[in-house]
Amino acid sequence: MSKITLEIERKFSIKDAKSLPEGSEYSIKQWYLPKKAYSFDGRNLTISNCISVFAVSKSLSDAISKALSRKRPTVRIRIIDGNTAWLTIKGKTKNYARIELEWPIDIDKAKATVESNVWPNVEKIRRYIDTDDLTWEVDRFLGDNEGLWLAEIEIPSIDTKFKAPSWVNREVSHISELSSHKLAKKPFTTWGKGLISRAL
């Protein structure tokens, strides 16, 4: 079952990864689905004729329809530590905020689906670092995005004040190329020097 949540997130580059505090870590691999990979009939969202999730309310159905009606919708399968899987749909970002819809899905079906399709994907190790009653999520990207580190902080409201820790460089929330969705299609290692200097 899913519920409609509002994700408010800010993203930053990192000064020196060696200076990062310790924290719990887990591995993530996530795939971004093309429109042809899924269908939605107003109640059931079906992925590659294998995975199906259900809109339990009209508000949820409407939220799914709105998110999928975007020109480039974000539909993602994420596998965590190889043993937990989630299906996620994200809405359009405005003022750092966006609607997020998420369902736990069967791990075996998730693995079978992603292994039988060639979809853009990203791999990373995520570390949780707690500071000032808020949690930073630090991602060390692997594979085609090797060498890229980013830090994200999810805040309870747009007006929430927070102090960036000393290991944070500068905010890059406005750099669309640094979204995981974009990095799956245009990896960091393929960037020119101009884009790297502008983004990081």
Secondary structure, DSSP 8 states (H G I E B T S, - for coil): ---EEEEEEEEEEES-GGG-----EEEEEEEE--GGGEEE-SSEEEETTTEEEE--SHHHHHHHHHHHTSSS-EEEEEEETTTEEEEEEE---BTTEEEEEEEEE-HHHHHHHHHTS---EEEEEEEEEEETTEEEEEEEE-GGGTT-EEEEEE-SSTT------TTEEEE-TT-GGGSHHHHHHS-GGG--HHHHHHH-
